Amino acid sequence: MSFVEFRFLWFFLLVFIVYWTMRNNTARKVWLLLCSYFFYAAWNWKFTFLVLGSTTADYIVGLMLRRSKSPASQRLWIAISVCVNLGVLGFFKYFNFFVSSASGFLTWLGLPASESTLNIILPVGISFYTFHSMSYTIDVYRGRQAATSNFVDLALFVSFFPPLVAGPIVRAVYFLPQLVWPKRFSNIDVRGAVMLFLAGFIKKACIADGVAPTVDRYFAHPADFTPTSAWIGVLFYAIQIYCDFSGYTDMAIAAARLLGYQLPNNFQFPYFARNVSDFWRRWHISLSSWLRDYLYIPLGGNRGSRGFAYRNVMITMLLGGLWHGAAWTFVIWGALHGVALLIHREWIRLTEGLKWAARAMRWLAWPITIYAVCVAWILFRAHNLSSAGTILKQFALFHGGGNQHFHRWLLLVVGALLFIHWLNSRRWFAESWRQWPAPVFAAAYGCTFAVVLLFVPPHYTPFIYFQF
Amino acid sequence: MPHKASRRKILIRAVTNSAIAATAFLMTSIGLHAVLPFPEIDGGVSQKFRFFAAHKDEFDTLFIGSSRIYFQISPAIFDRVTRESGLPTHSFNFGIGGMYLPESAYLLEQILNLKPRNLRWIFIEYDELQTKWSTENQTSRRALYWADWKRVSLLLRKLTDAGADPLWLPNPKKLRDIVLRQKGAKNTRGLLTFYVTQFERNYTNVSRAADVLDYFFRRDTRERRASYLGTASDGYVTRPGGMSPSQAATYDRGLAAAMAEAGTRPLSPYAVEAYRQCATEIRSIGATPIFLITPSTTQINIATESTGLAGVVMAFNNPRAYPSVYRSSVRRDGQHLTKSGAEEFTRIVAANFVELARTGEIK
């Protein structure tokens, strides 16, 4: 069940009405928990046991951490939690990847290797709920979060349906305190939430799904296309992935808000970043901050020598890349971002106090950043490394002899969307609708949604981040 | 008490505003649905519809159905035979590849809504109501534009075995099978969801903005139109090719097996109901419905007796009665005829039509 399907509307209406009809906070939480499991079961009911298992393991670890007095036993319990969570993630997501990579490597060395992989289904959203769950035990271990003895609370935190399958990644310290007090409908910003849902819906259903056929066509056979078409294909993919993922996030945040819960922001106009560090402060914020707090800083962060800090950056970005998918293209994508971050740090260090550099960067920072991000997206989207090589040649070197081409006016679409996005970042779209009388707002909203549906393509493209 | 009162106030306000939003949404959707142009549909549907709309009063005979009509009925030959027999006609082939009930019934209704003044005879391909759509075609607009309540309700009735009576009561045994995904109803739940969603998507005008663009900046080319309308602009397109010796041998075996099958199978009450609706609509504009069973190996056992339809059924599904259109030399496959086979079949249809008109069975 996806946020842009009609059946989600009926599902959410039922959840919403029953939820606000209930008065008891525990009953509401149990209702939300059941609905969240139902939401996940709509994809594959068997994997609800995996979510439940992951939750149960971390619930026990949380209680044991609270009970343990010695640091050694606490270390043991947190190690168990990390091993269980990463073990499950590793098995379902990376088993085939590691086996086939090892087999390929042995074959390359000239050693006989037989590749035997299992037909493993990747559970939707496993990377997200595993990180939700791990944040709980790690924060309990660090003493930032009290271990909860309320299983329903923890289970709801892990499986809460809006961010369950594609984020944002929610931390226990952020969400669990919200479960303590009953919500009041009068405190809900219904207008803000439904407008955010509409914005997310437009991003995903109209824009991302609208450009998807062009992107799919190009990336399926890149060698057939001209370099100009390669630019259109790659830029369209940059638009697609942003609108797809941030659209999902908007709808998730809106759905949670309508139930009285807050979710962290995940995007802050990433394509207006002026360097790669800035990009990672604006793109998938919940993941980048998770990796920073639970991986980069524990590795040592910026402490120690420059080389040591750079090593930490590269490890974090490589694992960040691998988190996205079990393929070398994702690892290289992470590596490219890591290298870009290091280049940026070196540039800052070497040009500190140089006025010409600051002046040049005033004009060049944005185009260089967006170009680097798009080059990296090629690795993210390409079917394999050889296909990525072809696209890179076309995109970066304008080299390629394909004869198929997209209409050049599609570049105007890119420009138009970027312009609208820029206006939005400057808050040009007034929030005057907040002042309208409620019935006028409701009527306008209904009409607008009906008009928006005209622009939804007939095909449904699953959310890109579902596969992660 | 004041807290209780304010709770009630909030509730009333929320319900009222939700109702306003829902009403505005529905009214806008219905309004847009009414004013939007005929959708741009692949496979020649739009091209044929536009052409027919522009020439609607020129034709008195219409053939509507799947590729078994599209590639097998030549209006030019049909008109020549009828003219030579003293019953001149001017016919148009509205066959579309892969168009069966319920799509054909919807398209027929749209054609009749154009109020063609001179239309006298409408041949509709007679076959079962199709409930299955291939997964790859489920997201096409072709699977969407016909999904009005009249069509979708019949499909839902068929899928839930609810009967064709006005009172819709799903069969409890069938419902249980659907819920438990029992044998025979494994995919039914998916199909039910699919058709309900198609109905919602159709009435909420999903993806119809493209039709507005197409309406103003028609991207149709003369070549594209000709590829669907044929060289004579009568809707008939020929397809080259025949069967290889091995294909012919397989065909002959399949034909023999179909002929050896005992008994006949009547159409489901849902298909009959759909044809009954078609017949009523056709008669309402003063035309005569004629139901046509084409010569194909999968239709050999369709029963034509006591259909209860207000229209003649012209059946060519008996290989013994019409051996000339079942010979492997005139067939492309079990479903379709070659060009020469199609011409032969058209002549037979025309001759039968003239005969039935003379005897008064077709008025």
Interface residues (C-beta under 8 A of the other chain):
Chain A: E5 F6 R7 F185 S186 V190 A438 P439 F441 A442 A443 A444 Y445 G446 C447 F449 A450 V451 L453 L454 F455 V456 P457 P458 H459 Y460
Chain B: S6 I10 R13 A14 T16 N17 S18 I20 A21 A22 T23 A24 F25 L26 M27 T28 S29 L32 T139 S140 R141 L144 T193 T197 E200 R201 T204 N205 V206 S207 R208 A209 V212
